[in-house]
């Protein structure tokens, strides 16, 4: 049997599609950059670049593929994975960097009404330019003097560490996408997300997925997989969490 580009993530017991970490730069927060989960995985397990190479190949496949190609790849999965009828985007990396990426995700969901899709994304935010991201990265890693990047930021007084804030132009499109019964949009947020931003997302009717401060659980659904390890609850058998058909705010406990 021909192998699918989708991988089975044992950790969540679901088929998924990973993306290259470079796709994260546009919407990454300072907190996200500092505690990057993908970087930790690469450092621990990617000594021969097998993991990162797969992420790059998967990204290239997604960009070139059609919704019909996605359907064909899904049919290549072993029967038990197809039987689960659940799929997660972006266990690593970011799915959405442009509106056409989101349009493709919407068309894929429409073409596969029997599959429940989960899409965590930071594409609800105002995006950074590549130069602004480079300035932030240089500041965090200490590999360059901040002043070298001042002209990239558009102001002599702009600090690369200052968090970009506000709801971006793709938020309204995410609201539209979230109306599909089989596509669950989860706006990724963390401790650097302002209360104003969270309130705005809530008023738009969008669900959120929080990661960062394990004490900020009030009003949030505690992910059973991360909060109750050892109870055999994964994304495939979770009830009322990320795949919920109503607005929900999920809290992920730190790994």
C-alpha positions, 0 to 999 in steps of 0.5 A: 500500500502506498504511504500517505504524506500524512503522519500518524501522531502517536501522542494525539492518536490522530493522522496529521500534517506538519508544516515547516517552522519557517511558516510560523514567522508571520504570526509568531509571538515573543512567547511563542519564539522563546518556548518554541515546541518545534525547536525543542523537538528538532534539538532533541530528535532531529540530529540528521534533519529527518524531521525538519526535511519531512516538514518542508516536504509536507509544506511543499506538497500542501502548497502544490496540492488540490483538495482532491489530492488531499482526499486521495492522500486521506484514502491511503491511510490505514483503515483504523485511521480513516475510521477515526474520522478526525484529522489535525493540521499543524502539529508543527508549523503553521498551516495558514500564511495567506488567504489562499491557504485558508481557502484551500482548507475550507475546500478540503473540509467541504470535499470531506464532509465525513471527516472532522478537521481541527485547525490550530492557527495564529493567523488571526493576528496582525502579521509581522513582515519577514524583516520584522521577524528577523529583527526579533529572532536576532534579538532573542538569540543575541546573534546581532545588534538590535540597531542593525535592524532598526530600519526594518521596523519602520521607526527608530524607537521601535523595539523588536521585542515589543509584541505586535497586537490586534486582530488581523485581516484574516480573522473575518475569514476564520469566522466564516470558515468556523461555520463549517460543521466539520472544521474546528478553528482554534485561535492559538493564544499564549501569555503574551495575548492581551485581554482585549485580543481574547475578548475580540476573538470571543465576540467574533465567536471564535474558539481559542487554544491557550498554552503558556501559563498553567495557572490561567485555567479559569473559564477554559476547558482543561485538555484531558490529554495534557492535564490528565496524563495516564488516563488514556484520553487522546484527541481521538476519544476526547469529548467536549474539547478541541472538536467541540461543535460549540465555541470553546476555550481550551487550555493546554498544560505545558509539556 
